[in-house]
Amino acid sequence: MGKIKTKLVKKTAANLGRRDIPFTESFENNKKILGSTMPSKKIRNQIAGFLARIKRNEAQKKEQQSKEIELIEK
């Protein structure tokens, strides 16, 4: 149950992800990037954590695709 996020968190993270803001896989870095722009600490942390999870999943997908390409080329 801990991984369920509200629509507000998902929509805000999607909007921030589309911008040219350099979010990373690190929760702490994302939290610093968001800084005091969020209305509350709880929402800021939820968005930072959700963005970190999204970035981690994207990195895993890219790695998996590169491994598949290497196998095909061999």
Backbone atoms as SQL, in Angstrom:
CREATE TABLE atoms (id INTEGER PRIMARY KEY, chain TEXT, resi INTEGER, resn TEXT, atom TEXT, x REAL, y REAL, z REAL);
INSERT INTO atoms VALUES
  (1, 'A', 1, 'MET', 'N', 0.796, -1.200, 0.000),
  (2, 'A', 1, 'MET', 'CA', 0.000, 0.000, 0.000),
  (3, 'A', 1, 'MET', 'C', 0.841, 1.267, 0.000),
  (4, 'A', 2, 'GLY', 'N', 2.071, 1.178, 0.360),
  (5, 'A', 2, 'GLY', 'CA', 2.903, 2.357, 0.462),
  (6, 'A', 2, 'GLY', 'C', 3.279, 2.969, -0.879),
  (7, 'A', 3, 'LYS', 'N', 3.095, 2.229, -1.980),
  (8, 'A', 3, 'LYS', 'CA', 3.497, 2.738, -3.283),
  (9, 'A', 3, 'LYS', 'C', 2.371, 3.450, -4.018),
  (10, 'A', 4, 'ILE', 'N', 1.190, 3.523, -3.417),
  (11, 'A', 4, 'ILE', 'CA', 0.063, 4.192, -4.057),
  (12, 'A', 4, 'ILE', 'C', 0.256, 5.701, -3.937),
  (13, 'A', 5, 'LYS', 'N', 0.207, 6.398, -5.066),
  (14, 'A', 5, 'LYS', 'CA', 0.370, 7.852, -5.073),
  (15, 'A', 5, 'LYS', 'C', -0.918, 8.505, -5.555),
  (16, 'A', 6, 'THR', 'N', -1.178, 9.703, -5.075),
  (17, 'A', 6, 'THR', 'CA', -2.383, 10.424, -5.462),
  (18, 'A', 6, 'THR', 'C', -2.229, 11.015, -6.857),
  (19, 'A', 7, 'LYS', 'N', -3.353, 11.422, -7.424),
  (20, 'A', 7, 'LYS', 'CA', -3.336, 12.039, -8.753),
  (21, 'A', 7, 'LYS', 'C', -2.500, 13.313, -8.744),
  (22, 'A', 8, 'LEU', 'N', -2.575, 14.073, -7.662),
  (23, 'A', 8, 'LEU', 'CA', -1.812, 15.311, -7.557),
  (24, 'A', 8, 'LEU', 'C', -0.319, 15.039, -7.699),
  (25, 'A', 9, 'VAL', 'N', 0.183, 14.024, -6.996),
  (26, 'A', 9, 'VAL', 'CA', 1.606, 13.702, -7.029),
  (27, 'A', 9, 'VAL', 'C', 1.994, 13.234, -8.438),
  (28, 'A', 10, 'LYS', 'N', 1.185, 12.364, -9.040),
  (29, 'A', 10, 'LYS', 'CA', 1.500, 11.833, -10.367),
  (30, 'A', 10, 'LYS', 'C', 1.474, 12.919, -11.439),
  (31, 'A', 11, 'LYS', 'N', 0.448, 13.781, -11.411),
  (32, 'A', 11, 'LYS', 'CA', 0.350, 14.851, -12.405),
  (33, 'A', 11, 'LYS', 'C', 1.480, 15.866, -12.253),
  (34, 'A', 12, 'THR', 'N', 1.778, 16.241, -11.038),
  (35, 'A', 12, 'THR', 'CA', 2.842, 17.212, -10.787),
  (36, 'A', 12, 'THR', 'C', 4.191, 16.643, -11.209),
  (37, 'A', 13, 'ALA', 'N', 4.439, 15.372, -10.889),
  (38, 'A', 13, 'ALA', 'CA', 5.700, 14.738, -11.274),
  (39, 'A', 13, 'ALA', 'C', 5.805, 14.650, -12.794),
  (40, 'A', 14, 'ALA', 'N', 4.707, 14.346, -13.466),
  (41, 'A', 14, 'ALA', 'CA', 4.724, 14.271, -14.928),
  (42, 'A', 14, 'ALA', 'C', 5.025, 15.642, -15.537),
  (43, 'A', 15, 'ASN', 'N', 4.398, 16.691, -15.002),
  (44, 'A', 15, 'ASN', 'CA', 4.650, 18.047, -15.500),
  (45, 'A', 15, 'ASN', 'C', 6.095, 18.473, -15.259),
  (46, 'A', 16, 'LEU', 'N', 6.621, 18.179, -14.088),
  (47, 'A', 16, 'LEU', 'CA', 8.004, 18.540, -13.782),
  (48, 'A', 16, 'LEU', 'C', 8.982, 17.712, -14.619),
  (49, 'A', 17, 'GLY', 'N', 8.634, 16.467, -14.888),
  (50, 'A', 17, 'GLY', 'CA', 9.493, 15.598, -15.690),
  (51, 'A', 17, 'GLY', 'C', 9.615, 16.051, -17.131),
  (52, 'A', 18, 'ARG', 'N', 8.583, 16.709, -17.648),
  (53, 'A', 18, 'ARG', 'CA', 8.612, 17.203, -19.030),
  (54, 'A', 18, 'ARG', 'C', 9.503, 18.426, -19.198),
  (55, 'A', 19, 'ARG', 'N', 9.728, 19.137, -18.105),
  (56, 'A', 19, 'ARG', 'CA', 10.582, 20.328, -18.173),
  (57, 'A', 19, 'ARG', 'C', 12.047, 19.901, -18.258),
  (58, 'A', 20, 'ASP', 'N', 12.909, 20.841, -18.470),
  (59, 'A', 20, 'ASP', 'CA', 14.344, 20.559, -18.591),
  (60, 'A', 20, 'ASP', 'C', 15.053, 20.567, -17.243),
  (61, 'A', 21, 'ILE', 'N', 14.373, 20.092, -16.220),
  (62, 'A', 21, 'ILE', 'CA', 14.960, 20.040, -14.886),
  (63, 'A', 21, 'ILE', 'C', 15.709, 18.710, -14.757),
  (64, 'A', 22, 'PRO', 'N', 16.967, 18.745, -14.337),
  (65, 'A', 22, 'PRO', 'CA', 17.778, 17.512, -14.298),
  (66, 'A', 22, 'PRO', 'C', 17.520, 16.644, -13.058),
  (67, 'A', 23, 'PHE', 'N', 16.377, 15.980, -13.010),
  (68, 'A', 23, 'PHE', 'CA', 16.094, 15.080, -11.895),
  (69, 'A', 23, 'PHE', 'C', 16.929, 13.817, -12.043),
  (70, 'A', 24, 'THR', 'N', 17.253, 13.189, -10.906),
  (71, 'A', 24, 'THR', 'CA', 18.110, 12.011, -10.904),
  (72, 'A', 24, 'THR', 'C', 17.404, 10.842, -10.230),
  (73, 'A', 25, 'GLU', 'N', 18.138, 9.736, -10.083),
  (74, 'A', 25, 'GLU', 'CA', 17.609, 8.562, -9.406),
  (75, 'A', 25, 'GLU', 'C', 17.681, 8.707, -7.888),
  (76, 'A', 26, 'SER', 'N', 18.284, 9.771, -7.414),
  (77, 'A', 26, 'SER', 'CA', 18.480, 9.989, -5.983),
  (78, 'A', 26, 'SER', 'C', 17.347, 10.837, -5.396),
  (79, 'A', 27, 'PHE', 'N', 16.727, 10.310, -4.362),
  (80, 'A', 27, 'PHE', 'CA', 15.663, 11.036, -3.670),
  (81, 'A', 27, 'PHE', 'C', 16.187, 12.337, -3.079),
  (82, 'A', 28, 'GLU', 'N', 17.355, 12.283, -2.461),
  (83, 'A', 28, 'GLU', 'CA', 17.922, 13.471, -1.806),
  (84, 'A', 28, 'GLU', 'C', 18.194, 14.594, -2.803),
  (85, 'A', 29, 'ASN', 'N', 18.752, 14.256, -3.966),
  (86, 'A', 29, 'ASN', 'CA', 19.017, 15.275, -4.986),
  (87, 'A', 29, 'ASN', 'C', 17.718, 15.881, -5.505),
  (88, 'A', 30, 'ASN', 'N', 16.714, 15.033, -5.746),
  (89, 'A', 30, 'ASN', 'CA', 15.428, 15.533, -6.237),
  (90, 'A', 30, 'ASN', 'C', 14.763, 16.436, -5.203),
  (91, 'A', 31, 'LYS', 'N', 14.912, 16.072, -3.934),
  (92, 'A', 31, 'LYS', 'CA', 14.337, 16.879, -2.854),
  (93, 'A', 31, 'LYS', 'C', 14.990, 18.261, -2.824),
  (94, 'A', 32, 'LYS', 'N', 16.297, 18.310, -3.031),
  (95, 'A', 32, 'LYS', 'CA', 17.004, 19.600, -3.046),
  (96, 'A', 32, 'LYS', 'C', 16.602, 20.431, -4.259),
  (97, 'A', 33, 'ILE', 'N', 16.399, 19.757, -5.403),
  (98, 'A', 33, 'ILE', 'CA', 15.997, 20.474, -6.616),
  (99, 'A', 33, 'ILE', 'C', 14.632, 21.122, -6.418),
  (100, 'A', 34, 'LEU', 'N', 13.695, 20.377, -5.819),
  (101, 'A', 34, 'LEU', 'CA', 12.359, 20.916, -5.594),
  (102, 'A', 34, 'LEU', 'C', 12.375, 22.023, -4.552),
  (103, 'A', 35, 'GLY', 'N', 13.250, 21.885, -3.570),
  (104, 'A', 35, 'GLY', 'CA', 13.455, 22.941, -2.576),
  (105, 'A', 35, 'GLY', 'C', 12.191, 23.443, -1.923),
  (106, 'A', 36, 'SER', 'N', 12.074, 24.722, -1.857),
  (107, 'A', 36, 'SER', 'CA', 10.935, 25.335, -1.171),
  (108, 'A', 36, 'SER', 'C', 9.809, 25.707, -2.131),
  (109, 'A', 37, 'THR', 'N', 9.844, 25.196, -3.348),
  (110, 'A', 37, 'THR', 'CA', 8.800, 25.541, -4.314),
  (111, 'A', 37, 'THR', 'C', 7.509, 24.767, -4.081),
  (112, 'A', 38, 'MET', 'N', 7.581, 23.678, -3.343),
  (113, 'A', 38, 'MET', 'CA', 6.399, 22.856, -3.078),
  (114, 'A', 38, 'MET', 'C', 5.622, 23.434, -1.893),
  (115, 'A', 39, 'PRO', 'N', 4.297, 23.265, -1.897),
  (116, 'A', 39, 'PRO', 'CA', 3.487, 23.856, -0.825),
  (117, 'A', 39, 'PRO', 'C', 3.700, 23.210, 0.544),
  (118, 'A', 40, 'SER', 'N', 4.083, 21.944, 0.577),
  (119, 'A', 40, 'SER', 'CA', 4.319, 21.305, 1.867),
  (120, 'A', 40, 'SER', 'C', 5.464, 20.311, 1.759),
  (121, 'A', 41, 'LYS', 'N', 6.054, 20.014, 2.895),
  (122, 'A', 41, 'LYS', 'CA', 7.184, 19.087, 2.944),
  (123, 'A', 41, 'LYS', 'C', 6.746, 17.687, 2.521),
  (124, 'A', 42, 'LYS', 'N', 5.556, 17.268, 2.946),
  (125, 'A', 42, 'LYS', 'CA', 5.064, 15.930, 2.638),
  (126, 'A', 42, 'LYS', 'C', 4.889, 15.744, 1.129),
  (127, 'A', 43, 'ILE', 'N', 4.288, 16.710, 0.470),
  (128, 'A', 43, 'ILE', 'CA', 4.071, 16.618, -0.980),
  (129, 'A', 43, 'ILE', 'C', 5.407, 16.679, -1.712),
  (130, 'A', 44, 'ARG', 'N', 6.308, 17.556, -1.262),
  (131, 'A', 44, 'ARG', 'CA', 7.635, 17.641, -1.870),
  (132, 'A', 44, 'ARG', 'C', 8.354, 16.299, -1.812),
  (133, 'A', 45, 'ASN', 'N', 8.312, 15.646, -0.663),
  (134, 'A', 45, 'ASN', 'CA', 8.970, 14.358, -0.509),
  (135, 'A', 45, 'ASN', 'C', 8.317, 13.281, -1.362),
  (136, 'A', 46, 'GLN', 'N', 6.998, 13.294, -1.446),
  (137, 'A', 46, 'GLN', 'CA', 6.303, 12.302, -2.271),
  (138, 'A', 46, 'GLN', 'C', 6.663, 12.474, -3.740),
  (139, 'A', 47, 'ILE', 'N', 6.696, 13.703, -4.214),
  (140, 'A', 47, 'ILE', 'CA', 7.032, 13.973, -5.614),
  (141, 'A', 47, 'ILE', 'C', 8.486, 13.609, -5.886),
  (142, 'A', 48, 'ALA', 'N', 9.386, 13.968, -4.977),
  (143, 'A', 48, 'ALA', 'CA', 10.805, 13.641, -5.152),
  (144, 'A', 48, 'ALA', 'C', 11.015, 12.135, -5.206),
  (145, 'A', 49, 'GLY', 'N', 10.344, 11.404, -4.355),
  (146, 'A', 49, 'GLY', 'CA', 10.453, 9.949, -4.350),
  (147, 'A', 49, 'GLY', 'C', 9.870, 9.327, -5.592),
  (148, 'A', 50, 'PHE', 'N', 8.745, 9.841, -6.051),
  (149, 'A', 50, 'PHE', 'CA', 8.101, 9.321, -7.263),
  (150, 'A', 50, 'PHE', 'C', 8.974, 9.586, -8.484),
  (151, 'A', 51, 'LEU', 'N', 9.564, 10.780, -8.562),
  (152, 'A', 51, 'LEU', 'CA', 10.467, 11.099, -9.676),
  (153, 'A', 51, 'LEU', 'C', 11.703, 10.206, -9.656),
  (154, 'A', 52, 'ALA', 'N', 12.223, 9.921, -8.466),
  (155, 'A', 52, 'ALA', 'CA', 13.383, 9.040, -8.357),
  (156, 'A', 52, 'ALA', 'C', 13.035, 7.644, -8.866),
  (157, 'A', 53, 'ARG', 'N', 11.858, 7.160, -8.514),
  (158, 'A', 53, 'ARG', 'CA', 11.438, 5.835, -8.974),
  (159, 'A', 53, 'ARG', 'C', 11.251, 5.806, -10.488),
  (160, 'A', 54, 'ILE', 'N', 10.680, 6.864, -11.053),
  (161, 'A', 54, 'ILE', 'CA', 10.499, 6.943, -12.498),
  (162, 'A', 54, 'ILE', 'C', 11.852, 6.922, -13.205),
  (163, 'A', 55, 'LYS', 'N', 12.797, 7.721, -12.725),
  (164, 'A', 55, 'LYS', 'CA', 14.133, 7.780, -13.338),
  (165, 'A', 55, 'LYS', 'C', 14.848, 6.437, -13.229),
  (166, 'A', 56, 'ARG', 'N', 14.706, 5.762, -12.093),
  (167, 'A', 56, 'ARG', 'CA', 15.321, 4.453, -11.897),
  (168, 'A', 56, 'ARG', 'C', 14.747, 3.438, -12.888),
  (169, 'A', 57, 'ASN', 'N', 13.417, 3.468, -13.069),
  (170, 'A', 57, 'ASN', 'CA', 12.781, 2.560, -14.025),
  (171, 'A', 57, 'ASN', 'C', 13.231, 2.851, -15.454),
  (172, 'A', 58, 'GLU', 'N', 13.360, 4.133, -15.806),
  (173, 'A', 58, 'GLU', 'CA', 13.826, 4.498, -17.147),
  (174, 'A', 58, 'GLU', 'C', 15.246, 3.990, -17.380),
  (175, 'A', 59, 'ALA', 'N', 16.105, 4.124, -16.387),
  (176, 'A', 59, 'ALA', 'CA', 17.486, 3.658, -16.516),
  (177, 'A', 59, 'ALA', 'C', 17.534, 2.146, -16.687),
  (178, 'A', 60, 'GLN', 'N', 16.693, 1.422, -15.957),
  (179, 'A', 60, 'GLN', 'CA', 16.657, -0.032, -16.084),
  (180, 'A', 60, 'GLN', 'C', 16.166, -0.448, -17.464),
  (181, 'A', 61, 'LYS', 'N', 15.176, 0.259, -17.999),
  (182, 'A', 61, 'LYS', 'CA', 14.662, -0.059, -19.337),
  (183, 'A', 61, 'LYS', 'C', 15.732, 0.171, -20.395),
  (184, 'A', 62, 'LYS', 'N', 16.468, 1.282, -20.289),
  (185, 'A', 62, 'LYS', 'CA', 17.534, 1.567, -21.245),
  (186, 'A', 62, 'LYS', 'C', 18.622, 0.501, -21.184),
  (187, 'A', 63, 'GLU', 'N', 18.973, 0.081, -19.978),
  (188, 'A', 63, 'GLU', 'CA', 20.000, -0.944, -19.806),
  (189, 'A', 63, 'GLU', 'C', 19.543, -2.269, -20.406),
  (190, 'A', 64, 'GLN', 'N', 18.287, -2.606, -20.171),
  (191, 'A', 64, 'GLN', 'CA', 17.751, -3.852, -20.701),
  (192, 'A', 64, 'GLN', 'C', 17.702, -3.809, -22.228),
  (193, 'A', 65, 'GLN', 'N', 17.320, -2.681, -22.808),
  (194, 'A', 65, 'GLN', 'CA', 17.273, -2.544, -24.261),
  (195, 'A', 65, 'GLN', 'C', 18.667, -2.657, -24.859),
  (196, 'A', 66, 'SER', 'N', 19.657, -2.069, -24.202),
  (197, 'A', 66, 'SER', 'CA', 21.020, -2.147, -24.728),
  (198, 'A', 66, 'SER', 'C', 21.537, -3.580, -24.678),
  (199, 'A', 67, 'LYS', 'N', 21.175, -4.328, -23.632),
  (200, 'A', 67, 'LYS', 'CA', 21.577, -5.733, -23.545),
  (201, 'A', 67, 'LYS', 'C', 20.908, -6.554, -24.649),
  (202, 'A', 68, 'GLU', 'N', 19.644, -6.266, -24.931),
  (203, 'A', 68, 'GLU', 'CA', 18.932, -6.984, -25.985),
  (204, 'A', 68, 'GLU', 'C', 19.554, -6.693, -27.351),
  (205, 'A', 69, 'ILE', 'N', 19.943, -5.456, -27.567),
  (206, 'A', 69, 'ILE', 'CA', 20.573, -5.078, -28.840),
  (207, 'A', 69, 'ILE', 'C', 21.911, -5.796, -28.996),
  (208, 'A', 70, 'GLU', 'N', 22.681, -5.876, -27.909),
  (209, 'A', 70, 'GLU', 'CA', 23.958, -6.580, -27.962),
  (210, 'A', 70, 'GLU', 'C', 23.756, -8.054, -28.304),
  (211, 'A', 71, 'LEU', 'N', 22.737, -8.663, -27.742),
  (212, 'A', 71, 'LEU', 'CA', 22.471, -10.074, -28.028),
  (213, 'A', 71, 'LEU', 'C', 22.061, -10.278, -29.475),
  (214, 'A', 72, 'ILE', 'N', 21.291, -9.354, -30.020),
  (215, 'A', 72, 'ILE', 'CA', 20.851, -9.449, -31.406),
  (216, 'A', 72, 'ILE', 'C', 22.014, -9.268, -32.356),
  (217, 'A', 73, 'GLU', 'N', 22.911, -8.358, -32.042),
  (218, 'A', 73, 'GLU', 'CA', 24.065, -8.076, -32.912),
  (219, 'A', 73, 'GLU', 'C', 25.059, -9.222, -32.932),
  (220, 'A', 74, 'LYS', 'N', 25.112, -10.014, -31.878),
  (221, 'A', 74, 'LYS', 'CA', 26.066, -11.126, -31.829),
  (222, 'A', 74, 'LYS', 'C', 25.570, -12.219, -32.661);
